């Protein structure tokens, strides 16, 4: 037992893996099988019960249709057929009459396969006509049972459809007596007399049963039909109903007031589901007996199959668990063997897998931390840290820095240095496409490309010292500085070409002045950074030198106020051509100033532009594109003056478009107000353009032009058309004289109204009235 526990403790992981597989598989398969078993059993049981109910309803509907149709059809014959009427009411008949009537009855019988025979009793003549075409008196008729039934007189005691077993005696010979199961329908006139002339329709029970129970006798569902008096109309083959339990069940169904019902009962030691439905039309009860064991046989078979399948699945899961446990644990086992042979812990013999791996990882973590500390103290990292401090001016002891630079092999006291700043062109757009990890990878790629191209030509240290830039520190030795700068330019050109080819973007480089001593490194870096900013003027993908830039003569700063005014005037007027011309002149003048002056001037122009834009339009909601902070940020994200000029022209076009949209909307509202004013005051003879211009607060000429542009009609034309439309409406809907109508729609001179109406409509007012009133009458 102790050995077993030792193995379990040492192989703890193995046993847990096996146990987890077995438990998960067992739980999953068990739950799945239970759900499937429950669901399938429930569904199949419902389907079987529904099938039983459907069979009962089908049988009920079939019987209802067949018997109702048969009863109604022969009722019409009983009431309307001349032969049957003669057979019922005649007092004397010739041989031919008897033959004709029997032949007709035979024909009526053959029209329906349910009908076995038809009798017509005529008590006045003492004759029974029948479809067998045999002449017979009432006393000698072969169906004594029906003759005796009719003599008793009470036709309603057994219902409309009367089940009976007829004894047919065609002669005195007892061997020629036949028995036939009938359902008889008696058509007669009910009165106090017992012997009534009647027509009897005999339906063959076997034929009826074969039609309504077709195919159902072979199923576990058995159908029985009984009438409201408890007499059995039809029963399935081989079914015994003489036992007491069956009789009690049938009696309960007959006495029940419910039209439908179900019950579970035991009959002769077997469990049955009993369903019934009652038919008022037929006076019958349709009863279905379903033996539960037979009914649910398929369900039990399926349950046994699912249980067997579950056991097979559990067996497969067990085999699979062993297989996958071996696959998973085998590498772990090898790893544990290696750990035991390589780890330094003394407790490895008594540890289980978890503790052993945990102990090993703890040792590895300690080693990684030690390695990380050693790496941080490594020469390349220390070089970059020292140079970043020097370039940023955060060192205090220059003597110690010089010693450290010599120790880290950055450079000695007699070496010269050049600091260059590389800026990524279009960095703002690139940063929108890629995340921080990708941007870091881009910078790392630039560093590798640069170091590979420079190679052993110079000592190069690359430092990430800006969001969109890298600092290059070159040790160019103590030779000819100008010659070295020329070599650097050639190397930078190769670096730019490779970056553009491999990384699909360009870079601009700024070269600082030569630093002869360590203290000048920061100055060289600051100068290089200021130099690279002048890509604003020289464009992207440039190589700029501080020595070349300071040799450029910059003009004394003077803000171009005149150009600004012309730009603002063109913006207000919406003159894009002039705006483009003056903007180009403004940006051309900027190229003669320093970087700081250029940015200051552009911000000043931008602020003035936004102010003018907001004075040009009264937007209900401020447009974020016209916010000073937003515009300033967008300008500073651009690299060159050319890009800034294009962006500024686009901003001006947006401002003009917003102003035009607002103006157009305002004009439309003004014209709509004028139209509404005319509709309200068109009856006024003195309504004039001056009145309307005063109403909308515009000059008369401007209002005319505005109305014409919006409506494509002059004011007077629109007013005349409005009055004529009202006149046409009054001509059709009223009986006022045309002259009166002209006055009512605003025409002071009625003769002018007649002339104007004919000119625009093509007919006189009276002619228009006659024509359109006639059309109205015809439509009505």
Secondary structure, 3 states (H helix, E strand, C coil): CHHHHHHHHHCHHHHHHHHHHHHHHHHHHHHHHHHHHHHHHHHHHHHHHHHHHHHHHHHHHHHHHHHHHHHHHHHHHHHHCHHHHHHHHCCCCCHHHHHHHHHHHHHHHHCCCCEEEEEEEECCCCEEEECCCCCCECCCCCEHHHHHHHHHCCCCCCCCCEEEEEEEECCCCHHHEEEEEEEEEEEECCCCCCCCCEEEEEEEHHHHHHHHCCCCCCCCEEEEEEECCCCEEECCCCCCCCCHHHHHHHHHHHHCCCCEEEEEEEECCEEEEEEEEEECCCCEEEEEEEEHHHHCHHHHHHHHHHHHHHHHHHHHHHHHHHHHHHHHHHHHHHHHHHHHHHCCCCCCCCCCHHHHHHHHHHHHHHHHHHHHHHHHCCHHHHHHHHHHHHHHCCCCCHHHHHHHHHHCCCCCCCCEEEEEEEEECCHHHHHHHCCHHHHHHHHHHHHHHHHHHHCCCCEEEEECCCCCEEEEEEEEECCCHHHHHHHHHHHHHHHHHHHHHHCCCCEEEEEEEEECCHHHHHHHHHHHHHHHCCHHHHCCCCEEEHHHHHCCCCCCCCCCHHHHHHHHHHHHHCCHHHHHHHHHHHHHHHCCCCHHHHHHHHHHHHHHHHHHHHHHCCCCCCCHHHCHHHHHHHHHCCCCHHHHHHHHHHHHHHHHHHHHHHHHHHHHHHHHHHHHHHHHHCCCCCCCHHHHHHHHCCCHHHHHHHHHHHHCCCHHHHHHHHHHHHHHHHHHHCCCCHHHHHHHCCCCCHHHHHHHHHHHHCCCHHHHHHHHHHHHHHHC
